Amino acid sequence: MSVENTHALKRAEPVLLVAVGGFVGATLRHAVAVALPGGFPWGTLAVNVAGSFALGVLLYEARLVDLLSAETRLVVGTGFLSSFTTYSTFAVQTASLSPTLAVANVAANYVLGLLAVLSARRVVGGVVA
């Protein structure tokens, strides 16, 4: 393999990692949305809270333990979790709800998402201690 091809492959690697993670994350997000009941955006709430916890674990792991490779963080954080969680769907679904349910949805996404990140910090911190 030529030097140019090696450099081109090395430059393409991050893009491929993000693409693979994104494909898996988006597919799983769709599966969760289909599996949960309608009437309220339970699927979006579930993936946003689970994704907040997972991203919290990933970020606190990097800060406190630093065992995962940069490639793992790229495929999981930038690829998988950015496609698994969804702000755009959350916004559209919230706009389609009644005012009372819209407020409940916003509150649930933000409060539960923040609690998930704080829980992740506690989990990772407990592993480190």
Buried (B, 14 or more C-beta within 10 A) or exposed (E): EEEEEEEEEEEEEBEEBBBEBBEBBBEBBBEBBEEBEEEBBBBBBBBBBBBBBBBBBBBBBBEBEEEBEEEBBBBBBBBBBBBBBBEEBBEEBBEEBEEEBBEBBBEBBEEBBEBBBEBBBEBBEEEEE
